[in-house]
């Protein structure tokens, strides 16, 4: 064999060995990831989806917290919660510093350009929350008023699109507190948050007003767009939880009603 042929043969052998080693390394990395705790980014101020009884508490409660625990258990993994500002959650998922976001995130086309969404787990819509003595009875009454919203939410986007004067807060709890102290006469937020508040501190003191001609919103877990394997695992786990009735059990625990028919994928929502 001449020198050129020998060199080519050696190069081919080295390349093949490298490719096999790379494949083996990828499989090993995937196997190792499957054993690690699922790193969950959340903003625990979205009652009744994710919250803590106090800032000092280490226990995360809520519908979405119970659901992500059940998903992780179905996947054979533990969970590791990380409580961060809502506005920082998509960037941290994009960077790969967290595996999944469980933070009451609405599926939108804009967000879908940055993260991948698992199958929706809740259908929601925006509403107006206002004190009973505010003289706000419909959307028309919001013009010229200062409206409290949470930064980076669909509620904030809607208010901006309508040309309302807005005051932004880091979380829903702060927006609601703004109403309680009389800083703003109304807030725009998700219906389950407003409804839950009316069963607690807002009972008999606040009203929830529907916003007409607005499409339903769907909430889902968000995952890095490049992590297609994790997306598949999460969707498979959620499908299994529906099949076994565990999803229905968790849903009824928090909302005292049966789980509705939900889209089987976020692609259906984004059409």
Residue pairs with C-beta under 8 A, 6 or more apart in sequence:
1 9
30 229
34 75
34 76
34 77
35 77
36 77
37 72
37 77
37 78
37 79
37 80
38 68
38 72
38 75
38 77
38 78
38 79
38 80
38 99
38 100
39 80
39 82
39 97
39 98
39 99
39 100
40 68
40 79
40 80
40 81
40 82
40 98
40 99
40 100
40 101
40 102
41 82
41 84
41 89
41 92
41 93
41 98
41 100
41 101
41 102
41 103
42 50
42 60
42 64
42 65
42 81
42 82
42 83
42 84
42 89
42 101
42 102
42 103
43 50
43 83
43 84
43 85
43 86
43 89
43 103
43 104
43 171
44 50
44 51
44 52
44 60
44 62
44 81
44 83
45 51
45 86
45 170
45 171
45 172
45 173
45 174
46 62
46 64
46 103
46 104
46 171
46 172
46 190
46 193
47 62
47 172
47 173
47 193
47 196
47 197
48 62
48 63
48 192
48 193
48 196
48 254
48 255
49 62
49 63
49 64
49 65
49 103
49 104
49 122
49 192
49 193
49 219
50 60
50 61
50 62
50 64
50 65
50 102
50 103
50 104
51 60
51 61
51 62
52 58
52 59
52 60
52 61
52 83
53 59
53 61
60 81
60 83
62 254
63 122
63 250
63 251
63 253
63 254
63 255
64 102
64 103
64 104
64 121
64 219
65 81
65 102
66 250
66 253
66 254
67 102
67 121
67 241
67 247
67 250
68 79
68 100
68 102
68 221
69 79
70 237
70 241
70 246
70 247
70 250
71 221
71 234
71 237
71 238
71 241
72 78
72 79
72 237
74 237
74 240
74 241
75 233
75 234
75 237
82 98
84 92
85 170
86 103
86 150
86 151
86 152
86 153
86 170
86 171
87 151
87 152
87 170
89 98
89 101
89 103
89 105
89 222
90 101
90 111
90 114
90 115
90 222
92 98
93 100
93 101
93 115
93 222
93 223
93 224
94 114
94 115
94 224
94 225
96 224
96 227
99 223
99 224
99 227
99 230
100 221
100 222
100 223
100 230
100 234
101 115
101 221
101 222
101 223
102 221
103 222
104 190
104 219
105 111
105 117
105 219
105 220
105 221
105 222
106 124
106 153
106 154
106 190
106 217
106 218
106 219
107 117
107 120
107 217
107 218
107 219
107 220
107 266
107 269
107 270
108 154
109 270
111 117
111 222
112 266
112 270
114 225
115 222
115 223
115 224
115 225
116 222
116 223
116 224
116 225
116 227
116 228
116 231
116 266
117 220
117 221
117 222
117 223
117 266
117 269
118 220
118 221
118 222
118 223
118 231
118 234
118 235
118 238
118 266
119 220
119 235
119 238
119 239
119 262
119 263
119 264
119 265
119 266
120 218
120 219
120 220
120 262
120 263
120 266
120 269
121 219
121 220
121 221
121 238
121 247
121 262
122 192
122 218
122 219
122 262
123 216
123 217
123 218
123 219
123 260
123 262
124 190
124 191
124 192
124 216
124 217
124 218
124 219
125 190
125 191
125 211
125 214
125 215
125 216
125 217
126 154
126 155
126 158
126 188
126 189
126 190
126 191
126 211
126 214
126 217
127 188
127 189
127 190
127 191
127 194
127 208
127 209
127 210
127 211
128 136
128 139
128 142
128 186
128 187
128 188
128 208
128 209
128 210
128 211
129 176
129 179
129 186
129 187
129 188
129 189
129 194
129 197
129 202
129 206
129 207
129 208
129 209
130 136
130 179
130 185
130 186
130 187
130 206
130 207
130 209
131 179
131 185
131 205
131 206
131 207
132 204
132 205
132 206
132 207
134 185
134 186
135 141
135 185
136 142
136 145
136 185
136 186
136 209
137 209
138 209
139 162
139 209
139 211
139 212
142 162
142 164
142 186
143 164
144 165
145 164
145 165
145 184
145 185
145 186
146 165
146 166
146 167
146 183
146 184
146 185
147 159
147 164
147 165
147 166
147 167
147 184
147 186
147 187
147 188
148 166
148 167
148 169
148 175
148 176
148 178
148 179
148 183
148 184
148 186
148 187
148 188
149 155
149 156
149 159
149 166
149 167
149 168
149 169
149 175
149 187
149 188
149 189
150 156
150 168
150 169
150 170
150 171
150 172
150 174
150 175
150 189
151 168
151 169
151 170
153 189
153 190
154 217
155 187
155 188
155 189
155 190
156 166
156 168
156 188
158 188
158 211
158 214
159 166
159 188
160 166
167 178
167 183
167 184
169 175
169 178
172 189
172 190
172 193
175 187
175 189
176 187
176 189
176 197
176 202
178 184
178 187
179 185
179 186
179 187
179 206
180 201
188 211
190 217
191 208
192 255
194 208
195 208
197 206
198 206
198 208
218 262
218 263
218 266
218 269
220 266
220 269
221 234
223 230
223 231
223 234
224 230
235 265
238 247
239 264
241 247
241 250
242 248
242 259
247 259
248 258
248 259
251 257
251 258
251 259
252 258
252 259
263 269
